[in-house]
Amino acid sequence: MASVSKKVLIIGSGLGSLATALRLTTHGYQVEILEKHHQAGGRLNQLKKDGFTFDVGPSFFSMSYEFTELFKYCKIPNPLQMNELNPVYSVYFAGKKEPYSIYKELDKLAQEFADIEPDFKAKAEKYLKSAGEIFHDTEHVIIKRNYDNLFQYAVALMTVPKKHAPKLIRSMWAELERHFDSEHVKVIFSLVAFFLGSTPFDTPAVYSLLNYTELKHDGYWNIKGGMYKIVEEIQKILINRGVKFHFNAEIASVSEANGKINGFTDTTGKVWNADIYVCNADAASFRGKILNRTKFSEAKLDKKHWTLAPFTIYLGVKGKLDNLHHHNYFLGSNFKQYADNIFKLSVNPEKPYYYVNASSKSNPDCAPEGCENLFILCPVPDRRYKNDWSDREALADTILKDMSERIGFDLIANRVTQTIYAPDDWEGMFNLYRGSGLGLAHGLSQVAAMRPKNKDEEFDNLYYVGASTVPGTGLPIVVIGSKLVTERILKDHNNSI
């Protein structure tokens, strides 16, 4: 390790924070981590209740090799046991008894769609080939790099083959319509847009690259023992490296002089000092709430495009659900109407669309014997549009009744434990702006150099990592972000990479 004694204070302990701390300690930095919550992880958290163990947020990820890169960078063995998912998920449509199983193998997937999409394999290969070209033509020149100004970004864009330009104008749904006829196939392929917290009608067609990552490039993965193992294993390494964690500590204000941060003060009045500061809180709202930047005032932030908010149910039930897979989507029959309205609803949806992760299918230890552990996520409007969530129990019951009918199992009658997190809970626990689940959305005006920068505009020793800065949201993307911010710190503070 390099003999560097500079101290870094990281605000927040999400995956971006943990990965950045891992990289910085590899270069010899002293690191302390400050966290508002009572334990590490941010959205990648864990809830234990009544003998059940729930992953609070992400339940799977793509681009598994980014975790491999992280540990290789830090010169340590990868402590994570990763399980590839295949089928990657199942999709239940209203009025259709049997779900579609979405396999990586196109031959098997073609059999699923044999009755609704003739010649599916050839169509899918053409679609995924184009999507893969976008992925590889932009991965290093656009995504995995820092920008000092918009001119650099413009120059980088000019190196991307011009054949991809129409996909900047078309929506993802329009792109799917060019390749497939079946409504069900188009809906299934467009579900990745919801991973970005948006809809396929608002998401640019360039994000078809996500279909490539899920079906061709790397697939989807989870972690043996639960997703929180990622946090536990990295935290264990960091503690062994001398990193100090401080919980139940929330930043309230900042002191500065001569273009640098002198210290952050928490809500108890304690001042936290360091040479370098990294913010893993939302990079946009932190600039407004803590740094009082006019450009990031609530009025300005409310006009930005934010991802959908999560409404989550952590449900433990007595009995085994043999016809339910590990990852499942439950959809209605009015996809476009639902997608068009979901962002701005001020009332609960009558026929909600939702995702179900039955984690006990692959991690039986997370539920008592003879029981199942269910994580249910329903994307809902953020608190700009629906501020009052006192009706959370009613929405939860609507979802559980719908699911019970569709899988032939009374979830409510067999309920052992239930916890609900509405958008106001997510905002309160993790400082998510207006309860937005994945931070700023990924429209063309909010990607790459157009996102809030990972180096502060005014303070020379303040940096950012996480969903709302570059390169964007999602576990592997945030891991990439940890490398980008580390590169900035090493460059600015005269250390070789």
C-alpha positions as CSV (number, residue, x, y, z in Angstrom):
1,M,0.0,0.0,0.0
2,A,1.0,3.6,-0.6
3,S,2.1,5.6,2.4
4,V,-0.7,8.1,2.3
5,S,-2.0,9.5,5.6
6,K,-4.8,11.8,4.4
7,K,-8.2,11.3,6.0
8,V,-11.4,10.8,4.1
9,L,-14.8,11.2,5.6
10,I,-17.6,9.5,3.6
11,I,-21.2,10.6,4.3
12,G,-23.6,7.6,3.9
13,S,-22.8,3.9,3.8
14,G,-24.5,2.6,0.6
15,L,-22.7,0.4,-1.9
16,G,-21.0,3.5,-3.5
17,S,-19.6,4.5,-0.1
18,L,-18.4,1.0,0.7
19,A,-16.8,0.4,-2.7
20,T,-15.1,3.8,-2.6
21,A,-13.8,3.2,0.9
22,L,-12.4,-0.2,-0.3
23,R,-10.6,1.4,-3.2
24,L,-9.2,4.4,-1.1
25,T,-7.9,2.2,1.7
26,T,-6.1,0.2,-1.0
27,H,-4.2,3.4,-1.7
28,G,-3.5,4.0,2.0
29,Y,-6.1,6.6,2.9
30,Q,-7.6,6.7,6.4
31,V,-11.4,6.4,6.0
32,E,-14.3,7.1,8.3
33,I,-17.9,6.5,7.3
34,L,-20.9,8.5,8.7
35,E,-24.4,7.0,8.5
36,K,-27.8,8.3,9.4
37,H,-29.3,4.8,9.6
38,H,-28.6,2.3,12.4
39,Q,-26.6,0.0,10.1
40,A,-24.6,0.1,6.9
41,G,-26.0,-0.4,3.3
42,G,-28.3,2.4,2.3
43,R,-30.9,1.0,0.1
44,L,-28.9,-2.3,0.0
45,N,-30.1,-3.0,3.5
46,Q,-31.6,-5.8,5.7
47,L,-34.7,-6.2,7.9
48,K,-35.0,-9.0,10.5
49,K,-38.4,-9.6,12.0
50,D,-40.3,-12.6,13.5
51,G,-37.7,-15.1,12.4
52,F,-37.6,-13.8,8.8
53,T,-34.7,-12.0,7.1
54,F,-35.5,-9.6,4.3
55,D,-33.3,-7.8,1.8
56,V,-34.8,-4.3,2.0
57,G,-33.8,-3.0,-1.5
58,P,-32.1,-4.6,-4.5
59,S,-32.7,-8.3,-5.0
60,F,-30.6,-9.0,-8.1
61,F,-28.0,-7.3,-10.3
62,S,-26.4,-7.5,-13.7
63,M,-22.8,-7.0,-14.8
64,S,-21.5,-9.2,-12.1
65,Y,-17.9,-8.7,-13.4
66,E,-17.9,-5.2,-11.9
67,F,-17.8,-6.8,-8.5
68,T,-15.0,-9.0,-9.7
69,E,-13.1,-5.9,-10.9
70,L,-13.7,-4.2,-7.6
71,F,-12.0,-6.9,-5.5
72,K,-9.2,-7.4,-8.1
73,Y,-8.5,-3.6,-8.0
74,C,-8.3,-3.9,-4.2
75,K,-6.0,-7.0,-4.4
76,I,-8.2,-9.2,-2.4
77,P,-10.2,-12.4,-3.2
78,N,-13.8,-11.9,-4.1
79,P,-15.7,-12.9,-0.9
80,L,-19.1,-13.0,-2.6
81,Q,-20.7,-16.3,-3.7
82,M,-22.8,-15.2,-6.8
83,N,-25.7,-17.3,-8.2
84,E,-26.7,-16.8,-11.8
85,L,-30.5,-16.7,-12.3
86,N,-32.0,-18.8,-15.1
87,P,-34.8,-18.4,-15.8
88,V,-34.0,-14.8,-15.0
89,Y,-37.6,-14.1,-14.0
90,S,-41.2,-15.0,-14.6
91,V,-44.0,-12.8,-15.9
92,Y,-47.7,-13.2,-14.9
93,F,-50.2,-11.4,-17.0
94,A,-53.8,-10.7,-15.9
95,G,-56.2,-13.3,-17.4
96,K,-53.3,-15.7,-18.2
97,K,-53.0,-18.6,-15.7
98,E,-49.5,-19.7,-16.5
99,P,-46.5,-17.3,-16.4
100,Y,-43.9,-16.8,-19.1
101,S,-40.5,-18.0,-17.9
102,I,-37.8,-15.7,-19.3
103,Y,-34.7,-17.8,-20.1
104,K,-31.4,-16.6,-21.4
105,E,-31.3,-19.3,-24.0
106,L,-33.2,-18.0,-27.0
107,D,-34.3,-21.5,-28.1
108,K,-36.1,-22.0,-24.8
109,L,-37.5,-18.5,-24.8
110,A,-38.8,-19.0,-28.3
111,Q,-40.8,-22.0,-27.0
112,E,-42.4,-19.8,-24.4
113,F,-43.5,-17.4,-27.1
114,A,-44.2,-19.9,-29.8
115,D,-48.0,-19.1,-29.9
116,I,-47.7,-15.4,-29.8
117,E,-44.5,-14.4,-31.7
118,P,-43.7,-16.4,-34.8
119,D,-40.0,-16.6,-35.7
120,F,-39.1,-15.1,-32.3
121,K,-35.5,-16.3,-32.2
122,A,-34.5,-14.6,-35.4
123,K,-36.3,-11.4,-34.4
124,A,-34.7,-11.4,-30.9
125,E,-31.2,-12.1,-32.3
126,K,-31.5,-9.1,-34.6
127,Y,-32.8,-6.9,-31.8
128,L,-30.2,-8.1,-29.2
129,K,-27.3,-7.7,-31.8
130,S,-28.2,-4.0,-32.2
131,A,-28.6,-3.6,-28.4
132,G,-25.2,-5.2,-27.8
133,E,-23.5,-2.9,-30.3
134,I,-24.9,0.1,-28.4
135,F,-23.6,-1.4,-25.1
136,H,-20.0,-2.0,-26.4
137,D,-19.8,1.2,-28.4
138,T,-20.7,3.3,-25.3
139,E,-19.4,1.4,-22.3
140,H,-15.9,2.8,-22.2
141,V,-16.2,6.0,-24.2
142,I,-19.3,7.3,-22.5
143,I,-20.1,5.4,-19.2
144,K,-16.8,4.4,-17.7
145,R,-15.1,7.8,-17.7
146,N,-15.0,11.2,-16.0
147,Y,-15.8,14.5,-17.7
148,D,-14.4,17.8,-16.7
149,N,-16.8,19.8,-18.9
150,L,-19.6,19.5,-21.5
151,F,-17.2,19.9,-24.4
152,Q,-15.4,16.7,-23.4
153,Y,-18.8,15.0,-23.4
154,A,-19.6,16.3,-26.8
155,V,-16.3,15.1,-28.2
156,A,-16.9,11.7,-26.7
157,L,-20.4,11.5,-28.2
158,M,-18.9,12.2,-31.6
159,T,-16.9,8.9,-31.3
160,V,-20.0,6.8,-31.0
161,P,-21.1,5.4,-34.4
162,K,-23.7,7.5,-36.0
163,K,-25.9,4.4,-36.7
164,H,-27.1,4.6,-33.1
165,A,-28.4,8.2,-33.4
166,P,-32.0,7.3,-34.2
167,K,-32.2,5.4,-30.9
168,L,-31.6,8.7,-29.1
169,I,-34.9,10.0,-30.6
170,R,-37.0,6.9,-30.6
171,S,-38.5,5.6,-27.3
172,M,-37.7,2.1,-26.1
173,W,-41.3,1.1,-26.9
174,A,-41.0,2.4,-30.4
175,E,-37.8,0.4,-30.9
176,L,-39.5,-2.8,-29.7
177,E,-42.4,-2.2,-32.1
178,R,-39.9,-2.3,-34.9
179,H,-38.9,-5.8,-34.0
180,F,-41.8,-7.6,-32.4
181,D,-45.6,-8.0,-33.0
182,S,-46.8,-9.5,-29.7
183,E,-47.9,-7.1,-27.0
184,H,-46.8,-9.5,-24.4
185,V,-43.3,-9.8,-25.8
186,K,-43.0,-6.0,-26.1
187,V,-44.1,-5.6,-22.5
188,I,-41.7,-8.2,-21.2
189,F,-38.7,-6.7,-23.0
190,S,-39.7,-3.2,-21.8
191,L,-39.7,-4.2,-18.1
192,V,-36.0,-3.2,-17.9
193,A,-37.1,0.4,-18.3
194,F,-38.8,0.1,-14.9
195,F,-35.4,-0.9,-13.5
196,L,-34.4,2.7,-14.4
197,G,-37.4,3.9,-12.6
198,S,-39.1,5.1,-15.8
199,T,-41.4,3.7,-18.4
200,P,-40.6,2.4,-21.9
201,F,-42.6,5.2,-23.4
202,D,-40.3,7.8,-21.8
203,T,-37.0,5.9,-22.0
204,P,-34.8,6.4,-25.0
205,A,-34.3,3.4,-27.2
206,V,-30.5,3.3,-26.4
207,Y,-31.5,1.6,-23.2
208,S,-32.4,-1.5,-25.2
209,L,-28.8,-2.3,-24.2
210,L,-30.2,-3.5,-20.9
211,N,-32.0,-6.3,-22.7
212,Y,-28.6,-7.3,-24.0
213,T,-27.1,-7.3,-20.5
214,E,-29.9,-9.5,-19.1
215,L,-30.2,-12.0,-21.9
216,K,-26.8,-12.1,-23.7
217,H,-24.0,-10.4,-22.0
218,D,-24.0,-11.4,-18.3
219,G,-27.5,-12.2,-17.1
220,Y,-28.8,-11.6,-13.6
221,W,-27.3,-12.7,-10.4
222,N,-28.0,-12.7,-6.7
223,I,-25.8,-13.5,-3.6
224,K,-25.8,-16.7,-1.7
225,G,-27.0,-15.9,1.8
226,G,-28.9,-12.8,0.7
227,M,-28.0,-9.5,-1.0
228,Y,-27.0,-8.0,2.3
229,K,-24.0,-10.3,2.3
230,I,-22.4,-7.7,-0.1
231,V,-22.6,-5.1,2.7
232,E,-21.5,-7.5,5.4
233,E,-18.5,-8.8,3.5
234,I,-17.2,-5.4,2.4
235,Q,-17.8,-3.9,5.8
236,K,-15.8,-6.8,7.4
237,I,-12.9,-6.0,5.1
238,L,-13.1,-2.3,5.8
239,I,-13.1,-2.8,9.6
240,N,-10.0,-5.0,9.3
241,R,-8.4,-2.2,7.4
242,G,-9.1,0.3,10.2
243,V,-12.2,2.0,8.8
244,K,-14.5,3.4,11.4
245,F,-18.3,3.4,11.1
246,H,-20.4,5.9,12.9
247,F,-24.2,5.2,12.9
248,N,-27.2,7.3,13.8
249,A,-25.3,10.4,12.7
250,E,-26.9,12.8,10.2
251,I,-25.2,15.8,8.6
252,A,-27.0,19.1,9.1
253,S,-24.6,21.8,8.0
254,V,-21.1,22.6,6.6
255,S,-18.3,25.0,7.3
256,E,-15.9,26.1,4.7
257,A,-13.0,28.5,3.9
258,N,-10.8,29.3,0.9
259,G,-12.7,26.9,-1.4
260,K,-12.5,23.9,0.8
261,I,-14.7,22.1,3.4
262,N,-13.4,22.6,6.9
263,G,-16.0,20.2,8.5
264,F,-19.5,18.9,8.5
265,T,-21.7,19.3,11.6
266,D,-24.3,16.6,12.5
267,T,-27.7,17.1,14.1
268,T,-26.2,16.8,17.6
269,G,-23.7,19.6,17.0
270,K,-20.7,17.3,16.6
271,V,-18.2,18.5,14.0
272,W,-16.6,15.9,11.7
273,N,-13.2,16.9,10.1
274,A,-11.2,15.3,7.4
275,D,-8.8,16.3,4.5
276,I,-11.2,15.0,1.8
277,Y,-15.0,14.4,1.9
278,V,-17.1,12.0,-0.2
279,C,-20.8,12.3,-0.2
280,N,-22.8,9.1,-0.8
281,A,-26.1,10.8,0.0
282,D,-28.1,11.9,-3.1
283,A,-25.8,14.2,-5.0
284,A,-28.5,16.5,-6.2
285,S,-30.5,17.0,-3.0
286,F,-27.4,17.2,-0.8
287,R,-26.2,20.2,-2.8
288,G,-29.5,21.9,-2.2
289,K,-30.3,20.8,1.4
290,I,-26.9,21.0,3.0
291,L,-24.9,23.3,0.7
292,N,-27.8,25.6,0.0
293,R,-27.1,25.8,-3.8
294,T,-29.7,27.8,-5.7
295,K,-29.3,25.5,-8.7
296,F,-30.4,22.6,-6.5
297,S,-33.2,24.3,-4.5
298,E,-36.4,22.3,-4.0
299,A,-38.2,24.3,-6.7
300,K,-35.4,23.4,-9.2
301,L,-35.2,19.7,-8.0
302,D,-38.9,19.3,-8.3
303,K,-38.7,20.2,-12.0
304,K,-36.1,17.5,-12.7
305,H,-37.0,13.9,-13.8
306,W,-36.9,11.5,-10.9
307,T,-37.3,7.8,-10.8
308,L,-40.5,6.2,-9.5
309,A,-40.8,5.7,-5.8
310,P,-40.9,2.2,-4.2
311,F,-43.8,0.9,-2.2
312,T,-42.5,-2.3,-0.6
313,I,-44.0,-5.1,1.4
314,Y,-41.9,-7.5,3.4
315,L,-44.2,-10.5,3.9
316,G,-43.6,-13.7,5.8
317,V,-46.2,-16.5,5.1
318,K,-46.9,-19.9,6.5
319,G,-46.8,-22.5,3.8
320,K,-44.8,-23.2,0.6
321,L,-45.6,-21.5,-2.7
322,D,-44.5,-24.2,-5.1
323,N,-45.8,-22.4,-8.3
324,L,-43.9,-19.2,-7.6
325,H,-40.4,-18.6,-8.9
326,H,-37.6,-16.6,-7.3
327,H,-38.2,-13.4,-9.4
328,N,-41.7,-12.6,-10.7
329,Y,-43.6,-9.8,-12.3
330,F,-47.4,-9.4,-12.0
331,L,-48.9,-7.3,-14.7
332,G,-52.3,-6.2,-15.8
333,S,-53.8,-5.9,-19.3
334,N,-53.6,-2.1,-19.7
335,F,-49.8,-1.6,-19.9
336,K,-49.6,1.7,-21.8
337,Q,-52.5,3.3,-19.9
338,Y,-50.9,2.2,-16.6
339,A,-47.5,3.4,-17.6
340,D,-48.8,6.8,-18.8
341,N,-50.6,7.4,-15.5
342,I,-48.4,5.8,-12.8
343,F,-45.9,8.7,-12.5
344,K,-48.6,11.3,-11.5
345,L,-51.3,9.4,-9.7
346,S,-52.4,11.0,-6.4
347,V,-54.4,8.0,-5.4
348,N,-53.5,4.3,-5.1
349,P,-53.8,2.3,-8.4
350,E,-56.8,0.0,-8.5
351,K,-55.0,-2.7,-10.4
352,P,-51.3,-2.3,-9.4
353,Y,-48.4,-3.8,-11.3
354,Y,-45.8,-5.2,-9.0
355,Y,-42.6,-7.3,-8.7
356,V,-42.2,-10.2,-6.2
357,N,-38.9,-11.7,-5.0
358,A,-39.4,-15.0,-3.2
359,S,-35.9,-15.0,-1.7
360,S,-36.6,-18.2,0.3
361,K,-36.5,-20.1,-3.0
362,S,-32.7,-19.8,-3.2
363,N,-31.9,-18.8,0.4
364,P,-34.1,-21.0,2.6
365,D,-32.4,-19.8,5.8
366,C,-34.1,-16.4,5.4
367,A,-37.5,-17.9,6.5
368,P,-38.5,-20.4,9.2
369,E,-39.1,-24.0,8.1
370,G,-42.3,-24.4,6.2
371,C,-42.5,-20.7,5.4
372,E,-41.8,-18.3,2.5
373,N,-40.2,-14.9,2.5
374,L,-41.6,-12.4,0.0
375,F,-40.4,-9.0,-1.0
376,I,-43.0,-7.2,-3.0
377,L,-42.3,-3.9,-4.8
378,C,-44.9,-1.8,-6.5
379,P,-43.5,1.3,-8.3
380,V,-45.6,4.4,-7.3
381,P,-45.4,8.2,-7.8
382,D,-43.0,10.1,-5.6
383,R,-44.2,12.5,-3.0
384,R,-44.5,15.4,-5.4
385,Y,-47.6,13.8,-6.6
386,K,-48.8,11.7,-3.7
387,N,-47.7,13.1,-0.4
388,D,-50.1,11.3,2.0
389,W,-49.4,7.6,2.5
390,S,-51.7,7.0,5.4
391,D,-53.5,4.6,3.1
392,R,-50.5,2.3,2.8
393,E,-52.4,-0.7,4.5
394,A,-55.1,-0.4,1.9
395,L,-52.7,-0.6,-1.0
396,A,-50.9,-3.5,0.6
397,D,-54.1,-5.4,0.9
398,T,-55.1,-4.7,-2.7
399,I,-51.8,-6.1,-3.9
400,L,-51.9,-9.2,-1.6
401,K,-55.5,-10.0,-2.6
402,D,-54.7,-9.7,-6.3
403,M,-51.6,-11.9,-5.9
404,S,-53.5,-14.4,-3.8
405,E,-56.1,-14.9,-6.6
406,R,-53.4,-15.2,-9.2
407,I,-51.3,-17.9,-7.5
408,G,-54.1,-19.7,-5.7
409,F,-52.8,-19.2,-2.2
410,D,-54.3,-16.9,0.5
411,L,-51.4,-14.7,1.5
412,I,-53.5,-12.7,4.0
413,A,-54.9,-15.7,5.8
414,N,-51.4,-17.2,6.1
415,R,-49.5,-14.0,6.9
416,V,-47.1,-14.4,9.8
417,T,-45.4,-11.0,9.6
418,Q,-45.7,-7.9,7.4
419,T,-43.8,-4.6,7.2
420,I,-44.6,-1.9,4.7
421,Y,-42.3,0.9,3.5
422,A,-44.1,3.7,1.6
423,P,-42.2,6.5,-0.2
424,D,-42.3,8.6,3.0
425,D,-40.6,5.8,4.9
426,W,-37.9,5.5,2.2
427,E,-37.3,9.3,2.3
428,G,-37.1,9.3,6.1
429,M,-34.8,6.3,6.4
430,F,-32.4,7.0,3.6
431,N,-32.9,10.7,2.6
432,L,-34.2,9.7,-0.8
433,Y,-35.5,12.9,-2.5
434,R,-39.3,12.9,-2.4
435,G,-39.1,9.1,-1.9
436,S,-37.6,8.6,-5.3
437,G,-36.3,5.0,-5.3
438,L,-33.3,5.3,-7.7
439,G,-32.5,9.0,-7.6
440,L,-32.5,11.1,-10.8
441,A,-33.9,9.4,-13.9
442,H,-31.8,8.6,-17.0
443,G,-33.3,10.7,-19.7
444,L,-30.8,12.2,-22.2
445,S,-30.7,15.5,-20.3
446,Q,-29.6,13.7,-17.1
447,V,-27.0,11.2,-18.2
448,A,-23.2,11.1,-18.2
449,A,-21.9,14.7,-18.0
450,M,-25.4,16.0,-17.7
451,R,-25.8,14.4,-14.2
452,P,-24.6,16.2,-11.1
453,K,-20.8,15.9,-11.2
454,N,-18.9,13.6,-8.9
455,K,-16.6,16.5,-8.0
456,D,-18.1,19.5,-6.3
457,E,-18.4,22.7,-8.3
458,E,-17.0,24.9,-5.5
459,F,-15.2,22.9,-2.9
460,D,-11.9,21.4,-4.0
461,N,-12.0,18.6,-1.4
462,L,-15.7,17.4,-1.8
463,Y,-16.7,14.5,-4.1
464,Y,-19.8,12.4,-4.8
465,V,-20.6,8.8,-5.4
466,G,-24.0,7.0,-5.8
467,A,-27.1,6.9,-7.9
468,S,-27.7,10.6,-8.7
469,T,-24.2,11.3,-9.8
470,V,-22.1,9.7,-12.7
471,P,-22.5,7.2,-14.2
472,G,-25.9,6.5,-12.7
473,T,-28.1,4.1,-10.8
474,G,-27.9,0.3,-10.2
475,L,-25.5,-1.8,-8.2
476,P,-22.8,-2.4,-10.8
477,I,-23.1,1.2,-12.1
478,V,-22.5,2.5,-8.6
479,V,-19.5,0.2,-8.3
480,I,-18.2,1.8,-11.6
481,G,-18.9,5.2,-10.0
482,S,-16.7,4.3,-7.0
483,K,-13.8,3.8,-9.4
484,L,-14.4,7.1,-11.2
485,V,-14.5,9.1,-8.0
486,T,-11.4,7.3,-6.7
487,E,-9.6,8.3,-10.0
488,R,-10.6,11.9,-9.4
489,I,-9.3,11.9,-5.8
490,L,-6.0,10.3,-6.7
491,K,-5.5,12.8,-9.6
492,D,-6.4,15.8,-7.5
493,H,-4.3,14.9,-4.5
494,N,-1.1,13.9,-6.4
495,N,-1.3,10.1,-6.0
496,S,-0.7,7.7,-8.8
497,I,-3.4,5.2,-9.6
